[in-house]
Amino acid sequence: MTGTEKVTHRSLVPRGMCPNLVMKHLLTHQMDEEVRDGRAEPGDGYYWCLRTCTAIGPDDELVRPGRCVPGRACHEGPDLS
């Protein structure tokens, strides 16, 4: 992204992120809200997996947008590589 483009939570979502990853931000805000604080991941930092209902995925690793992508053993989304 260039310095003139609006950064939103949606634009920070990694390509191919697992559909089982949920973030509190989806329940309280909009994905198209502008991000002004320089964060690298979408949302407010509260993430959980729909398969385990915890912050730990089925592979016993933490869930985060940058980690729940194709290549992870429990990833159920499309492989976009």
C-alpha positions as CSV (number, residue, x, y, z in Angstrom):
1,M,0.0,0.0,0.0
2,T,1.1,3.5,-0.7
3,G,1.1,6.2,2.0
4,T,-2.1,7.8,0.4
5,E,-4.3,4.7,0.6
6,K,-6.8,4.3,3.4
7,V,-5.9,1.4,5.7
8,T,-8.9,-0.5,7.0
9,H,-9.3,-3.6,9.1
10,R,-10.4,-5.4,5.9
11,S,-7.2,-4.5,4.1
12,L,-5.2,-5.9,7.0
13,V,-6.8,-9.4,6.7
14,P,-4.2,-11.8,5.3
15,R,-5.0,-13.5,2.1
16,G,-6.5,-17.0,2.7
17,M,-7.2,-16.4,6.4
18,C,-9.0,-19.4,7.9
19,P,-12.8,-18.9,8.1
20,N,-12.7,-20.4,11.6
21,L,-10.9,-17.4,13.0
22,V,-13.2,-15.0,14.7
23,M,-12.4,-11.6,16.1
24,K,-14.3,-9.5,18.6
25,H,-14.0,-6.5,16.2
26,L,-16.4,-8.2,13.8
27,L,-19.1,-8.1,16.6
28,T,-18.5,-4.6,17.7
29,H,-17.2,-2.6,14.7
30,Q,-17.1,-2.6,10.9
31,M,-14.2,-4.1,8.9
32,D,-14.1,-1.0,6.7
33,E,-13.3,1.4,9.6
34,E,-10.0,3.2,9.0
35,V,-7.0,2.1,11.1
36,R,-5.0,5.0,12.4
37,D,-2.7,3.5,14.9
38,G,-0.3,1.6,12.7
39,R,-1.3,-1.9,13.7
40,A,-0.3,-4.8,11.4
41,E,-3.3,-7.1,12.1
42,P,-7.1,-6.4,11.9
43,G,-9.3,-6.2,14.9
44,D,-8.7,-5.3,18.5
45,G,-6.5,-8.3,19.5
46,Y,-9.3,-10.6,20.7
47,Y,-9.3,-13.7,18.5
48,W,-10.7,-17.2,18.9
49,C,-11.2,-20.3,16.8
50,L,-14.7,-21.6,16.0
51,R,-13.4,-25.2,16.1
52,T,-12.1,-24.9,19.7
53,C,-14.0,-21.8,21.0
54,T,-10.7,-20.7,22.5
55,A,-7.6,-18.6,21.6
56,I,-5.8,-21.9,20.9
57,G,-6.4,-23.7,17.6
58,P,-6.9,-27.5,17.1
59,D,-3.1,-27.7,16.6
60,D,-2.5,-26.3,20.1
61,E,-1.1,-23.1,18.7
62,L,-2.3,-19.5,19.3
63,V,-4.8,-18.1,16.8
64,R,-4.1,-14.8,15.1
65,P,-4.8,-13.5,11.6
66,G,-1.2,-13.8,10.5
67,R,-1.0,-17.4,11.8
68,C,-4.3,-18.8,10.6
69,V,-3.4,-19.0,6.9
70,P,-2.8,-21.7,4.4
71,G,0.0,-24.1,5.5
72,R,-1.2,-24.4,9.1
73,A,-2.2,-28.0,9.8
74,C,-5.8,-27.1,11.0
75,H,-6.5,-24.4,8.2
76,E,-9.8,-25.1,6.5
77,G,-9.9,-22.3,4.1
78,P,-8.8,-22.3,0.4
79,D,-5.1,-22.7,-0.3
80,L,-4.3,-19.6,-2.4
81,S,-0.6,-20.3,-2.9
